[in-house]
Amino acid sequence: MTVNAVPRLWIYDTTLRDGAQREGLSLSLEDKLHIARLLDKLGVPFIEGGWPGANPKDVQFFWRLREEPLTQAEPVAFCSTRRPHTTAAADSLLQPLLAAGTRWVTIFGKSWDLHVTEGLKTTLDENLAMIEDTITYLRRQDRRVIYDAEHWFDGYRANPSYALETLKTAIAAGAEWLVFCDTNGGSLPRDIMHIVTEVITALHLDPQAAEGHQPRLGIHTHNDGGTAVANAIAAVEAGITMVQGTINGYGERCGNANLCTLIPNLQLKLGYDCIPPAQMTQLTPISRATSEIVNLAPDDHAPFVGQSAFAHKGGIHVSAVERNPVTYEHIPPEAVGNSRRIVISDQSGMSNILIKARTFGIHLERHDPTSHQILQRLKELENEGYQFEAAEASFELLMREVLGQRQRFFDLQWFQVHCGSQDNALATVKVRVEGQDILAAAEGNGPVSALDAALRKALLNFYPTIADWQLTDYKVRIINGAAGTAAKTRVLIEASDRVRRWTTVGVSTNIIDASCRALIEGFEYGLLLQTTAPTPPVQTTVEMPGSGNVPPNSIELVAG
């Protein structure tokens, strides 16, 4: 027997089926097709597209893939075993599965005797007949079968002899993969490793056997105990060779094993062959693109792919990373398509300022008095309630202000906002642009919407590109709640020009004033991006300095 120097794992993505069961997540047909092509680009071998027959969308999904096939991945259709006391050939559940036209199908069956008697309301023998009849029928229809042993670990703990009998039945019927499912998500890594090892021994399986010689094993874990990724890794170390999961860990209840965490751990840390090495750098872009498609905010603190995964805030950390990234980074961020970020806050040291300045195309010297002025101003404003780590765009404006490099695209002279009933508001602004005083008024759905509309109306003739900008996120936080109605408010506004994102901040005892400050800086920074090169990185965030009249800023806010 020849063993490859790099052990192979087969990644099985179920974002489009199990991931879509997450509360608040809804995928259109086009969404599903878009995500499937992203996964295909990533090099995932198996993509579970849904349960044909469960809804028209899943039927159409497989039809569309037949018209425009994937280039690398195998699409997989999903279904249950036949129903009790009928035959697979006569069961209408299985006909849409065959009509999907996929070479591979995944069938799930009951492993836990409790589910057989209480869920299916049938006998243990009938459940075995359902597994055998379904897989045999599908094999006769030239389908290759992956058998998902549902509730495997709970079932094995409750009645190991019966649980093993369900697997033996699936093997005899022709299943090529046996997947152990921790459906309730309550197992721990030591449970997973112990049970998988026992099953391999009981069934006399060789995890290294060549394809076709015997069924191979997979793992499907849920995250109800917060251990889905650890459980999957434990199963791999025990000998399984298929790992099922979802992009960003989407799934019902607490989610599924997160492939964006699993793949780099398995491939970069443990040396398994999961996806083509050249595609590993696509992991972060695909994670974030999927977040946008499903319209859920990305987890900034997600391992490997989160915006904060390689962010450094403390001055000592930043200084060390500048000398040698290995001091505080477990892998190079570029390996997974991510990038290092230096965070600016009141915990910043001079190293943070110097490195962040370079990302803005500004060269500062450590002993330059201006550098110390910037650091001092940063700490003063953070003490007043500003938060520049969440608003790097505002920090760049602050830095340019101290350096005397801040462009004044317009000046806000004054503004008024009148709020009526049912969230209606009217905003009036007076701005000076290129020596002209412009007065503009606009209505909006609330005061911030009205202010945004009035500012755009005043500036549009001078800066036409702002018409395409969008305000995509708006966050409010009361800083010193004990002060009651006199408390300070911090407002963060995110903007986008459909290519880049940036965030600005405003602080005031008046929530509308704080919002106006953030809006103005947002417009200003957006205009700055159009006049400077090279283009600043996407998702730069900016916080707004607090002083008198706030210079305007063009921004588009991006949700998420």
C-alpha positions as CSV (number, residue, x, y, z in Angstrom):
1,M,0.0,0.0,0.0
2,T,1.3,3.4,-1.0
3,V,0.7,6.3,1.4
4,N,0.9,9.8,0.0
5,A,3.4,12.1,1.7
6,V,0.5,14.7,2.1
7,P,-2.6,13.0,3.4
8,R,-5.8,13.9,1.5
9,L,-9.0,15.2,3.1
10,W,-12.2,15.7,1.2
11,I,-14.0,19.0,2.2
12,Y,-17.8,18.8,1.9
13,D,-19.6,22.1,2.1
14,T,-23.2,22.3,3.2
15,T,-23.6,26.0,3.4
16,L,-26.5,25.9,0.9
17,R,-28.4,23.3,2.8
18,D,-27.5,23.0,6.5
19,G,-26.1,26.5,6.6
20,A,-29.3,28.0,5.2
21,Q,-31.1,26.7,8.2
22,R,-29.6,29.5,10.3
23,E,-32.2,31.7,11.8
24,G,-32.4,35.0,9.9
25,L,-30.6,33.6,6.8
26,S,-32.5,33.4,3.5
27,L,-31.0,32.5,0.1
28,S,-32.5,33.2,-3.3
29,L,-31.8,30.9,-6.2
30,E,-29.2,33.4,-7.5
31,D,-27.6,33.6,-4.1
32,K,-27.2,29.9,-4.0
33,L,-25.7,29.8,-7.4
34,H,-23.3,32.6,-6.6
35,I,-22.1,30.9,-3.4
36,A,-21.7,27.6,-5.2
37,R,-19.4,29.2,-7.8
38,L,-17.3,30.8,-5.1
39,L,-16.9,27.4,-3.4
40,D,-16.0,25.9,-6.7
41,K,-13.4,28.6,-7.2
42,L,-12.0,27.7,-3.7
43,G,-11.5,24.1,-4.8
44,V,-14.0,22.4,-2.4
45,P,-14.6,18.8,-3.7
46,F,-18.2,18.4,-2.7
47,I,-21.0,21.1,-2.5
48,E,-24.3,20.0,-1.1
49,G,-26.9,22.1,-2.9
50,G,-30.1,21.3,-1.1
51,W,-32.9,18.9,-0.8
52,P,-34.6,18.7,-4.2
53,G,-38.4,18.3,-3.7
54,A,-38.4,20.1,-0.4
55,N,-38.9,23.4,-2.2
56,P,-39.0,24.6,-5.9
57,K,-35.8,26.7,-5.4
58,D,-33.6,23.6,-4.7
59,V,-35.0,21.9,-7.8
60,Q,-34.2,24.9,-9.9
61,F,-30.7,25.1,-8.4
62,F,-29.8,21.6,-9.7
63,W,-31.4,22.3,-13.1
64,R,-29.3,25.5,-13.4
65,L,-26.1,23.6,-12.5
66,R,-26.8,21.1,-15.3
67,E,-27.1,23.9,-17.8
68,E,-23.9,25.6,-16.4
69,P,-21.8,23.0,-14.6
70,L,-19.3,23.7,-11.9
71,T,-15.7,23.4,-13.0
72,Q,-14.1,21.5,-10.1
73,A,-16.7,20.5,-7.4
74,E,-19.2,17.7,-7.4
75,P,-22.7,19.0,-6.6
76,V,-24.5,16.8,-4.2
77,A,-28.3,16.4,-3.7
78,F,-29.6,15.6,-0.2
79,C,-32.5,13.5,1.1
80,S,-33.6,11.2,3.8
81,T,-34.1,7.4,3.6
82,R,-37.4,6.2,2.4
83,R,-40.4,6.4,4.7
84,P,-41.5,3.4,6.8
85,H,-43.6,0.6,5.3
86,T,-43.2,1.5,1.7
87,T,-40.4,0.9,-0.9
88,A,-37.7,3.2,-2.1
89,A,-38.9,2.8,-5.7
90,A,-42.4,3.9,-4.7
91,D,-41.5,6.7,-2.4
92,S,-42.1,10.1,-3.9
93,L,-39.3,11.6,-1.7
94,L,-36.6,10.0,-3.8
95,Q,-37.9,10.9,-7.3
96,P,-36.8,14.6,-7.1
97,L,-33.5,13.4,-5.8
98,L,-32.9,11.4,-8.9
99,A,-34.3,14.1,-11.1
100,A,-31.6,16.5,-9.8
101,G,-29.2,14.5,-12.0
102,T,-26.2,14.6,-9.6
103,R,-23.6,11.8,-9.6
104,W,-23.4,11.9,-5.8
105,V,-26.3,11.9,-3.4
106,T,-26.3,12.1,0.4
107,I,-28.9,10.1,2.4
108,F,-29.4,10.5,6.1
109,G,-30.7,7.8,8.3
110,K,-31.4,7.2,11.9
111,S,-28.6,5.9,14.2
112,W,-30.3,6.6,17.6
113,D,-32.9,4.0,18.6
114,L,-34.8,6.8,20.4
115,H,-35.3,8.6,17.1
116,V,-36.5,5.4,15.4
117,T,-39.2,4.7,18.0
118,E,-40.1,8.2,19.1
119,G,-39.5,10.2,15.9
120,L,-40.3,7.8,13.1
121,K,-42.7,5.7,15.2
122,T,-41.5,2.5,13.7
123,T,-39.4,-0.5,14.7
124,L,-35.6,-0.9,14.8
125,D,-35.8,-3.6,12.1
126,E,-37.8,-1.4,9.8
127,N,-35.3,1.4,10.2
128,L,-32.5,-1.0,9.0
129,A,-34.8,-2.0,6.1
130,M,-35.2,1.7,5.2
131,I,-31.5,2.3,5.1
132,E,-30.8,-0.9,3.0
133,D,-33.6,-0.4,0.6
134,T,-32.9,3.3,-0.1
135,I,-29.1,2.9,-0.7
136,T,-29.6,-0.2,-2.8
137,Y,-32.2,1.5,-4.9
138,L,-30.0,4.6,-5.5
139,R,-27.0,2.4,-6.4
140,R,-29.1,0.7,-9.0
141,Q,-29.9,4.1,-10.4
142,D,-26.1,4.7,-10.8
143,R,-25.8,7.1,-7.9
144,R,-22.8,7.2,-5.6
145,V,-24.0,7.4,-2.0
146,I,-22.8,9.3,1.0
147,Y,-24.6,8.0,4.1
148,D,-25.0,10.6,6.9
149,A,-25.5,8.7,10.2
150,E,-27.7,11.2,11.9
151,H,-27.3,11.6,15.7
152,W,-24.5,9.2,15.5
153,F,-22.7,10.0,18.7
154,D,-25.8,10.2,20.8
155,G,-27.1,7.0,19.3
156,Y,-23.8,5.1,19.8
157,R,-23.7,6.2,23.5
158,A,-27.3,5.0,24.0
159,N,-27.1,1.7,22.1
160,P,-23.7,1.0,20.5
161,S,-24.7,-2.4,19.0
162,Y,-27.7,-1.0,17.2
163,A,-25.9,2.1,16.0
164,L,-23.1,-0.2,14.5
165,E,-25.8,-2.3,12.8
166,T,-27.1,0.8,10.9
167,L,-23.6,1.3,9.6
168,K,-23.1,-2.3,8.6
169,T,-26.4,-2.1,6.8
170,A,-25.3,1.0,4.9
171,I,-22.0,-0.6,4.0
172,A,-23.7,-3.8,2.7
173,A,-26.1,-1.7,0.6
174,G,-23.2,0.1,-1.2
175,A,-22.6,3.4,0.6
176,E,-19.1,4.8,-0.2
177,W,-18.9,7.2,2.6
178,L,-20.1,6.9,6.2
179,V,-20.4,10.3,7.9
180,F,-20.6,10.5,11.7
181,C,-23.0,13.4,12.6
182,D,-23.0,15.1,15.9
183,T,-26.4,16.5,15.1
184,N,-27.2,17.9,18.6
185,G,-23.7,19.4,18.8
186,G,-23.1,18.3,22.4
187,S,-20.1,16.0,22.1
188,L,-16.6,16.9,23.2
189,P,-13.4,16.2,21.3
190,R,-12.4,13.3,23.5
191,D,-15.8,11.7,22.9
192,I,-15.4,12.1,19.2
193,M,-11.9,10.6,19.1
194,H,-12.9,7.7,21.4
195,I,-16.0,6.7,19.5
196,V,-14.5,7.1,16.0
197,T,-11.5,5.0,17.0
198,E,-13.9,2.3,18.4
199,V,-16.0,2.2,15.3
200,I,-12.9,1.9,13.0
201,T,-11.8,-1.1,15.1
202,A,-15.3,-2.7,15.3
203,L,-15.9,-2.5,11.6
204,H,-12.3,-3.5,10.7
205,L,-11.8,-0.4,8.6
206,D,-8.4,0.9,7.3
207,P,-8.5,4.7,7.1
208,Q,-5.7,4.6,4.6
209,A,-7.3,2.1,2.2
210,A,-7.5,3.0,-1.4
211,E,-10.7,4.3,-2.9
212,G,-13.2,1.6,-3.7
213,H,-11.7,-1.0,-1.4
214,Q,-14.0,-0.1,1.5
215,P,-16.2,2.7,2.7
216,R,-14.5,5.8,3.9
217,L,-15.4,7.9,6.9
218,G,-16.5,11.5,7.4
219,I,-17.5,13.9,10.2
220,H,-20.3,16.4,10.5
221,T,-20.3,18.5,13.6
222,H,-22.6,21.2,15.1
223,N,-21.4,24.0,17.4
224,D,-23.9,23.8,20.3
225,G,-21.1,23.2,22.7
226,G,-18.7,25.6,21.0
227,T,-16.5,22.7,20.0
228,A,-17.5,22.0,16.4
229,V,-14.1,22.8,14.9
230,A,-12.2,21.0,17.7
231,N,-14.5,17.9,17.3
232,A,-13.9,17.8,13.5
233,I,-10.1,18.0,14.1
234,A,-10.3,15.2,16.7
235,A,-12.2,13.0,14.2
236,V,-9.5,13.7,11.5
237,E,-6.8,12.7,13.9
238,A,-8.7,9.5,14.7
239,G,-8.8,8.6,11.0
240,I,-11.7,10.1,9.1
241,T,-11.0,11.6,5.7
242,M,-14.1,13.7,4.9
243,V,-14.9,16.9,6.8
244,Q,-18.3,18.5,6.4
245,G,-19.0,22.2,7.4
246,T,-20.1,25.6,6.2
247,I,-18.6,28.9,5.3
248,N,-18.5,31.2,8.3
249,G,-20.0,28.4,10.4
250,Y,-23.5,29.2,9.3
251,G,-26.1,26.7,10.5
252,E,-29.2,26.1,12.6
253,R,-29.1,26.9,16.4
254,C,-25.4,27.7,17.1
255,G,-24.1,26.8,13.6
256,N,-21.9,24.1,12.0
257,A,-18.2,23.6,11.9
258,N,-16.7,26.6,10.3
259,L,-14.7,25.7,7.2
260,C,-13.0,29.1,7.3
261,T,-11.4,27.9,10.5
262,L,-11.1,24.2,9.8
263,I,-9.4,24.4,6.3
264,P,-6.4,26.5,7.4
265,N,-5.9,24.6,10.6
266,L,-6.0,21.3,8.8
267,Q,-3.9,22.3,5.8
268,L,-1.5,25.0,7.2
269,K,-1.1,23.6,10.7
270,L,-1.6,19.8,10.4
271,G,-0.3,19.3,6.8
272,Y,-3.4,17.8,5.2
273,D,-4.3,18.4,1.5
274,C,-7.8,20.1,1.7
275,I,-7.9,22.6,-1.2
276,P,-5.3,23.5,-3.9
277,P,-2.6,25.5,-2.1
278,A,-2.9,28.4,-4.5
279,Q,-6.6,28.8,-3.5
280,M,-5.9,29.2,0.2
281,T,-5.5,33.0,-0.4
282,Q,-9.1,33.1,-1.6
283,L,-10.4,32.0,1.9
284,T,-10.8,35.5,3.3
285,P,-12.3,37.1,0.2
286,I,-14.8,34.2,-0.2
287,S,-15.7,34.4,3.5
288,R,-16.5,38.1,3.2
289,A,-18.3,37.8,-0.1
290,T,-20.5,35.1,1.3
291,S,-21.4,37.4,4.2
292,E,-22.4,40.0,1.8
293,I,-24.5,37.6,-0.3
294,V,-26.4,36.3,2.8
295,N,-26.7,39.8,4.1
296,L,-25.2,39.0,7.5
297,A,-22.5,41.1,9.2
298,P,-19.1,39.4,9.0
299,D,-17.6,38.3,12.3
300,D,-14.7,40.7,12.6
301,H,-13.1,38.5,15.3
302,A,-13.4,35.2,13.3
303,P,-10.1,33.2,13.3
304,F,-8.0,33.5,10.1
305,V,-10.6,35.6,8.0
306,G,-11.9,38.2,10.5
307,Q,-10.9,41.8,10.1
308,S,-9.4,41.7,13.6
309,A,-7.7,38.3,13.2
310,F,-4.4,40.0,12.6
311,A,-5.1,43.4,14.3
312,H,-2.6,44.7,16.8
313,K,-3.5,47.4,19.3
314,G,-1.1,47.5,22.3
315,G,2.0,49.5,21.7
316,I,4.4,46.7,22.8
317,H,2.7,44.2,20.5
318,V,2.9,46.6,17.5
319,S,6.5,47.3,18.1
320,A,7.3,43.6,18.3
321,V,5.3,42.7,15.2
322,E,7.1,45.5,13.3
323,R,10.4,43.8,14.1
324,N,9.3,40.2,13.6
325,P,5.6,39.3,12.8
326,V,6.1,35.8,14.3
327,T,6.1,37.4,17.8
328,Y,2.3,37.9,17.7
329,E,1.0,36.1,14.5
330,H,0.6,32.4,14.3
331,I,0.6,32.4,10.5
332,P,1.3,35.1,7.9
333,P,-2.1,36.8,7.3
334,E,-1.5,36.8,3.5
335,A,-1.5,32.9,3.6
336,V,-5.3,33.1,3.9
337,G,-5.9,36.3,1.9
338,N,-6.1,38.5,5.0
339,S,-3.9,41.4,6.0
340,R,-2.3,42.9,9.1
341,R,-4.0,45.9,10.7
342,I,-2.5,48.3,13.2
343,V,-5.3,49.5,15.5
344,I,-5.2,53.1,16.9
345,S,-6.5,53.8,20.4
346,D,-5.6,55.3,23.7
347,Q,-3.4,52.2,24.3
348,S,-1.3,53.1,21.2
349,G,2.4,53.8,21.4
350,M,4.5,55.6,18.9
351,S,5.0,52.4,16.9
352,N,1.2,52.3,16.2
353,I,1.3,55.9,14.9
354,L,4.3,55.4,12.7
355,I,3.1,52.1,11.1
356,K,-0.5,53.4,10.7
357,A,0.8,56.6,9.0
358,R,2.6,54.4,6.4
359,T,-0.7,52.8,5.5
360,F,-2.0,56.2,4.7
361,G,1.1,57.0,2.6
362,I,2.5,59.4,5.3
363,H,6.1,59.1,6.5
364,L,6.8,60.1,10.1
365,E,10.0,59.9,12.2
366,R,9.9,58.6,15.7
367,H,11.6,61.7,17.2
368,D,9.7,64.2,15.1
369,P,7.7,66.6,17.4
370,T,4.7,66.3,15.0
371,S,4.6,62.5,15.7
372,H,4.3,63.2,19.4
373,Q,1.6,65.8,18.8
374,I,-0.5,63.3,16.9
375,L,-0.1,60.7,19.7
376,Q,-1.0,63.3,22.3
377,R,-4.1,64.5,20.3
378,L,-5.2,60.9,19.8
379,K,-5.1,60.2,23.6
380,E,-6.9,63.4,24.4
381,L,-9.8,62.7,22.0
382,E,-10.1,59.0,23.1
383,N,-10.4,60.3,26.6
384,E,-13.3,62.5,25.4
385,G,-15.1,59.5,24.0
386,Y,-13.7,59.0,20.5
387,Q,-12.8,55.5,19.4
388,F,-10.4,55.5,16.5
389,E,-9.9,51.8,16.3
390,A,-13.4,51.6,15.0
391,A,-12.9,54.7,12.8
392,E,-9.6,54.8,11.1
393,A,-10.8,57.2,8.4
394,S,-11.3,59.9,11.1
395,F,-7.8,59.1,12.4
396,E,-6.3,59.8,9.0
397,L,-8.1,63.1,8.9
398,L,-6.8,63.9,12.4
399,M,-3.3,63.0,11.4
400,R,-3.5,65.2,8.3
401,E,-4.9,68.0,10.4
402,V,-1.9,68.0,12.7
403,L,0.4,67.8,9.7
404,G,-1.3,70.8,7.9
405,Q,-2.3,68.5,5.0
406,R,-6.0,68.3,5.5
407,Q,-8.0,69.4,2.5
408,R,-11.1,71.5,3.1
409,F,-13.5,70.4,0.4
410,F,-16.3,72.4,2.0
411,D,-17.1,74.0,5.3
412,L,-20.3,73.5,7.2
413,Q,-21.6,76.9,8.4
414,W,-24.7,75.7,10.3
415,F,-27.5,73.1,10.2
416,Q,-31.0,72.7,11.6
417,V,-33.1,69.6,11.9
418,H,-36.9,69.6,12.5
419,C,-38.4,66.2,13.5
420,G,-42.1,65.6,12.9
421,S,-44.4,62.7,13.5
422,Q,-43.9,59.2,12.1
423,D,-40.1,59.6,11.8
424,N,-40.3,62.3,9.2
425,A,-37.6,65.0,9.5
426,L,-36.5,68.1,7.6
427,A,-32.9,69.2,7.6
428,T,-31.5,72.5,6.4
429,V,-27.7,73.0,5.9
430,K,-25.5,75.9,4.9
431,V,-22.1,75.0,3.5
432,R,-19.4,77.0,1.8
433,V,-17.9,75.4,-1.3
434,E,-15.2,77.0,-3.5
435,G,-16.1,80.4,-2.0
436,Q,-19.8,80.1,-2.5
437,D,-22.4,79.8,0.2
438,I,-25.0,77.0,-0.5
439,L,-28.2,76.6,1.3
440,A,-30.1,73.3,0.9
441,A,-33.0,71.6,2.6
442,A,-34.2,68.0,2.3
443,E,-36.6,65.6,4.0
444,G,-35.7,62.2,5.2
445,N,-36.8,59.2,7.2
446,G,-35.4,60.5,10.5
447,P,-32.9,63.3,11.3
448,V,-29.7,61.5,10.0
449,S,-31.4,60.5,6.7
450,A,-32.5,64.1,6.3
451,L,-29.1,65.5,7.1
452,D,-27.5,63.1,4.6
453,A,-29.9,64.2,1.9
454,A,-29.5,67.9,2.5
455,L,-25.6,67.6,2.4
456,R,-25.7,65.7,-0.8
457,K,-28.1,68.2,-2.3
458,A,-25.7,71.1,-1.4
459,L,-22.6,69.3,-2.7
460,L,-23.8,67.4,-5.7
461,N,-23.1,70.1,-8.3
462,F,-19.5,70.4,-7.1
463,Y,-18.8,66.7,-6.4
464,P,-21.1,64.6,-8.6
465,T,-19.6,61.2,-7.5
466,I,-21.3,61.5,-4.2
467,A,-24.5,60.5,-5.8
468,D,-23.3,56.9,-5.9
469,W,-22.2,56.8,-2.3
470,Q,-24.3,54.9,0.3
471,L,-24.6,55.2,4.0
472,T,-24.5,51.5,5.0
473,D,-24.2,51.4,8.8
474,Y,-25.0,53.6,11.8
475,K,-24.1,52.8,15.4
476,V,-24.9,54.8,18.5
477,R,-23.4,54.4,22.0
478,I,-24.0,56.3,25.2
479,I,-20.6,56.8,26.7
480,N,-21.3,57.9,30.2
481,G,-24.8,56.7,30.9
482,A,-24.8,57.8,34.6
483,A,-25.1,61.4,33.3
484,G,-28.6,60.7,32.1
485,T,-29.9,63.0,29.4
486,A,-26.6,65.0,29.6
487,A,-24.5,62.0,28.6
488,K,-22.1,62.0,25.7
489,T,-23.1,60.1,22.6
490,R,-20.7,58.5,20.2
491,V,-21.9,57.9,16.6
492,L,-20.1,55.7,14.1
493,I,-21.1,55.8,10.4
494,E,-19.8,53.5,7.8
495,A,-19.7,54.5,4.1
496,S,-18.9,52.9,0.8
497,D,-18.2,53.9,-2.8
498,R,-19.0,50.3,-3.9
499,V,-15.3,49.6,-3.9
500,R,-14.0,50.8,-0.5
501,R,-15.5,51.1,2.9
502,W,-14.6,53.6,5.6
503,T,-16.0,54.6,9.0
504,T,-16.1,58.0,10.7
505,V,-17.0,59.0,14.2
506,G,-18.6,62.0,16.0
507,V,-19.0,62.6,19.7
508,S,-21.3,65.1,21.4
509,T,-23.8,65.5,24.2
510,N,-26.3,66.0,21.3
511,I,-27.0,62.8,19.3
512,I,-27.9,64.8,16.1
513,D,-24.7,66.9,16.4
514,A,-22.6,63.8,16.9
515,S,-24.3,62.2,13.8
516,C,-23.7,65.4,11.8
517,R,-20.0,65.4,12.7
518,A,-19.6,61.7,11.6
519,L,-21.5,62.5,8.3
520,I,-19.4,65.5,7.5
521,E,-16.1,63.6,8.0
522,G,-17.5,60.7,6.0
523,F,-18.1,63.0,3.0
524,E,-14.7,64.6,3.5
525,Y,-12.9,61.3,3.6
526,G,-14.7,60.0,0.5
527,L,-13.6,63.0,-1.4
528,L,-10.0,62.6,-0.1
529,L,-10.0,59.0,-1.4
530,Q,-10.7,60.3,-4.9
531,T,-7.8,62.8,-4.8
532,T,-5.0,60.6,-3.3
533,A,-3.1,57.6,-4.6
534,P,-2.5,54.8,-4.0
535,T,-6.0,53.8,-3.1
536,P,-6.3,53.2,0.6
537,P,-7.3,49.6,1.6
538,V,-10.9,48.6,1.8
539,Q,-12.7,48.9,5.1
540,T,-10.6,51.8,6.4
541,T,-12.5,53.2,9.4
542,V,-12.4,56.7,10.6
543,E,-13.3,58.6,13.7
544,M,-14.3,62.2,13.8
545,P,-12.3,64.7,15.8
546,G,-14.5,67.0,17.9
547,S,-14.2,70.7,17.5
548,G,-16.5,73.5,16.4
549,N,-17.4,73.4,12.7
550,V,-16.7,70.0,11.3
551,P,-15.2,69.8,7.9
552,P,-17.3,67.8,5.4
553,N,-16.4,64.4,4.1
554,S,-18.0,62.3,1.3
555,I,-18.7,58.8,2.3
556,E,-20.8,55.8,1.4
557,L,-21.8,53.6,4.3
558,V,-21.5,49.8,3.9
559,A,-23.6,47.6,6.0
560,G,-22.0,44.9,8.1
